[in-house]
Amino acid sequence: MADGWGSDRSLRRWLPFLSNVRPGSLRLFCFPHAGGGASAFRSWLAPPALGVEVHPVQLPGRETRYNEALPTDTKFLVPDIAEAILPLLAIPFAFLGNSMGSLIAYELARHLQLRFMISPLWLFAAAAHPPADIQRLPKIAALPDQEFGHSIQQRYNGIPRQVAENPDLLAAFLPILKGDLKLLESYRWTPEPKLSCPVTAVVGQADPGLTPNAARGWAAVTNGSFDEVVISGGHLALLDHRDLVLRRLARSGLASSRVTGGQRHHRVPLGRPDRRALPGGQPADRPAGLCDASMARVLLAASFLPGTR
């Protein structure tokens, strides 16, 4: 590994804001919605609060990774993410997913628990149908662009007006959004293994595509506790509720990372693989990435998404 987190290209591909993160006692990895990128959580980075490091995750095929192929299957995507972030999981950590990101965060938590016997302290699943229900949603990814855009607006109100009214931005944005919907529509849920960590479902009060009753299906994915929070706003309302998540983690996750009395640990200390140490060093100043016209269009499109202003 190169000197310092910030100069490790593999890690920075997945965590482009790594050099902006101040050390904390718990790491929160944030997974974006369909069509979105790590910049959706940019406003969560500053100022650091309550001892929580916020790490927005950058998926392939967007923003700083626009030159890479879009992910097509969680079965391939999740192990790649796990391999990249494993060196950062030596301290307590939590996962937060927004819409599509909730499914990725959930499957990553299952993968880490099964393969490495470690688990997040908490999974926050926002604006997301439970994994068991995804197959039942209407298939729209293969629709022509105009019909696809109409369906997305009906289900999520998910294309910002500034993007919808600009042909260049829309042409850059739609393939990413369609690719992410294809990933969701190809997903097949299996009920086992269940998670051991607590799960919180977060629902926007005005979300056109998800009701609080439907979100309660997330209770079935864990042997840990489950609760639900209804917040003001629409489908991507979570992006405006950073402090709600951080306060919950500070109250419970930071106090203790273990469960006593012989119960399963949220971070299981048995059977870990060898970990690569993270040597010291100064991080680089900015994330690496493309700087061409296509990249500029996608970054501009992302700048209109909620949570990036």
Secondary structure, DSSP 8 states (H G I E B T S, - for coil): --SSGGG-HHHHHH-TTGGG----SEEEEEE--TT--GGGGGGGSSS-BTTEEEEE---TTSGGGTTS-----HHHHHHHHHHHHGGGTTS-EEEEEETHHHHHHHHHHHHHHHHHS---S-EEEES---GGGGGGS---TTS-HHHHHHHHHHHH--S-HHHHT-HHHHHHHHHHHHHHHHHHHT------S-B-S-EEEEEETT-SS--HHHHGGGGGGBSS-EEEEEESSSTTGGGG-HHHHHHHIIIIITT-S---TT---SS--SS-------------SS-----SHHHHHHHHHHHTSTT--
